[in-house]
């Protein structure tokens, strides 16, 4: 190779190398790949110095995860805890007002999907995604499942013997359940899932007949409803969350899961804000939540989405509700739910 060609070859190789390096540097933290991915996220996340998390998980549960994250990486976490609807509302209002404080959102699928539709989330490329429960993923969504929320229902074991627990929803028509049933005020997604499983006409008629014949106590908040079952004020609740029952059982409260099949569930998801002020810390936290954070959630009776950690209770089979359908038909099921609850004749 003559000197001219040699210089041209070296120059071209150098230009190509610089171009590759520049391209790698221009890739945002959400899309980093390669063997140095974690090292780069950690270094950049520590420089950012903080993580702003919006979460609807029970405070004690998520606080345990964030404390472990802080201990591992030395990055403080500022958590804003609210209900899933509150997180959706806050994130949308802030974004429309040009305020971008949120780094990571962790909340119920219905609300995080709405955030995605508002284009508030950035997809994250993470190797952890392969370990997550396939049924909990929704194709095309820019978030990943972090927890599985299960409508287990619950009953008071002092007031109702295990042998007498209903095995099907049809059994709730029995007059012996008059005045003993409870439900959460906004669980229209549970109703949609029930009607999807039974057939819409049959499901609506059955639920309406149960309410009309035996009545149902309507309470706002799943935590409140679980505590009312434990106290005996509501002997049996149809839509208590699985993760609300375990902590009460460990205190010695007379409460147990109901688990009338099919047991309905939906994911809670975690996503990175598109305009996150601390994106490296955000991606680092998402990775942590979906790996080291999963056993911590399990210790608090949450059901992890990571199959390497997830262990279903004996005999529990999950039926996932159609979240995209629920979002499309939310108005319909909200009205049906309220109308059916109003049928009470007690």
Secondary structure as the mmCIF struct_conf table of DSSP 4:
data_model
#
loop_
_struct_conf.conf_type_id
_struct_conf.id
_struct_conf.beg_label_comp_id
_struct_conf.beg_label_asym_id
_struct_conf.beg_label_seq_id
_struct_conf.end_label_comp_id
_struct_conf.end_label_asym_id
_struct_conf.end_label_seq_id
HELX_RH_AL_P HELX_RH_AL_P1 UNK A 3 UNK A 26
BEND BEND1 UNK A 27 UNK A 27
HELX_RH_3T_P HELX_RH_3T_P1 UNK A 29 UNK A 31
BEND BEND2 UNK A 34 UNK A 34
TURN_TY1_P TURN_TY1_P1 UNK A 35 UNK A 36
HELX_RH_AL_P HELX_RH_AL_P2 UNK A 37 UNK A 48
STRN STRN1 UNK A 50 UNK A 55
BEND BEND3 UNK A 57 UNK A 57
HELX_RH_AL_P HELX_RH_AL_P3 UNK A 59 UNK A 73
STRN STRN2 UNK A 76 UNK A 81
HELX_RH_AL_P HELX_RH_AL_P4 UNK A 84 UNK A 96
TURN_TY1_P TURN_TY1_P2 UNK A 97 UNK A 98
BEND BEND4 UNK A 103 UNK A 103
STRN STRN3 UNK A 104 UNK A 108
HELX_RH_AL_P HELX_RH_AL_P5 UNK A 109 UNK A 117
TURN_TY1_P TURN_TY1_P3 UNK A 118 UNK A 119
STRN STRN4 UNK A 121 UNK A 122
HELX_RH_3T_P HELX_RH_3T_P2 UNK A 127 UNK A 131
STRN STRN5 UNK A 132 UNK A 132
HELX_RH_3T_P HELX_RH_3T_P3 UNK A 134 UNK A 136
TURN_TY1_P TURN_TY1_P4 UNK A 139 UNK A 140
BEND BEND5 UNK A 142 UNK A 143
STRN STRN6 UNK A 144 UNK A 151
STRN STRN7 UNK A 154 UNK A 156
TURN_TY1_P TURN_TY1_P5 UNK A 157 UNK A 159
BEND BEND6 UNK A 160 UNK A 160
HELX_RH_3T_P HELX_RH_3T_P4 UNK A 162 UNK A 164
BEND BEND7 UNK A 165 UNK A 165
BEND BEND8 UNK A 167 UNK A 168
HELX_RH_3T_P HELX_RH_3T_P5 UNK A 169 UNK A 173
BEND BEND9 UNK A 174 UNK A 174
HELX_RH_3T_P HELX_RH_3T_P6 UNK A 175 UNK A 177
TURN_TY1_P TURN_TY1_P6 UNK A 178 UNK A 179
STRN STRN8 UNK A 181 UNK A 184
TURN_TY1_P TURN_TY1_P7 UNK A 185 UNK A 186
HELX_RH_AL_P HELX_RH_AL_P6 UNK A 188 UNK A 198
HELX_RH_AL_P HELX_RH_AL_P7 UNK A 200 UNK A 214
STRN STRN9 UNK A 217 UNK A 219
BEND BEND10 UNK A 220 UNK A 220
HELX_RH_AL_P HELX_RH_AL_P8 UNK A 222 UNK A 231
TURN_TY1_P TURN_TY1_P8 UNK A 232 UNK A 232
BEND BEND11 UNK A 233 UNK A 235
STRN STRN10 UNK A 236 UNK A 237
BEND BEND12 UNK A 238 UNK A 239
STRN STRN11 UNK A 241 UNK A 241
HELX_RH_AL_P HELX_RH_AL_P9 UNK A 242 UNK A 250
TURN_TY1_P TURN_TY1_P9 UNK A 251 UNK A 252
BEND BEND13 UNK A 254 UNK A 254
STRN STRN12 UNK A 255 UNK A 257
HELX_LH_PP_P HELX_LH_PP_P1 UNK A 260 UNK A 260
BEND BEND14 UNK A 261 UNK A 262
STRN STRN13 UNK A 263 UNK A 273
TURN_TY1_P TURN_TY1_P10 UNK A 274 UNK A 275
TURN_TY1_P TURN_TY1_P11 UNK A 277 UNK A 278
HELX_RH_AL_P HELX_RH_AL_P10 UNK A 279 UNK A 289
TURN_TY1_P TURN_TY1_P12 UNK A 290 UNK A 291
HELX_RH_AL_P HELX_RH_AL_P11 UNK A 292 UNK A 299
TURN_TY1_P TURN_TY1_P13 UNK A 300 UNK A 301
STRN STRN14 UNK A 303 UNK A 304
BEND BEND15 UNK A 305 UNK A 305
STRN STRN15 UNK A 306 UNK A 306
TURN_TY1_P TURN_TY1_P14 UNK A 307 UNK A 309
HELX_LH_PP_P HELX_LH_PP_P2 UNK A 312 UNK A 313
TURN_TY1_P TURN_TY1_P15 UNK A 314 UNK A 315
STRN STRN16 UNK A 318 UNK A 320
HELX_RH_AL_P HELX_RH_AL_P12 UNK A 323 UNK A 328
TURN_TY1_P TURN_TY1_P16 UNK A 329 UNK A 329
HELX_RH_AL_P HELX_RH_AL_P13 UNK A 330 UNK A 341
TURN_TY1_P TURN_TY1_P17 UNK A 342 UNK A 343
#
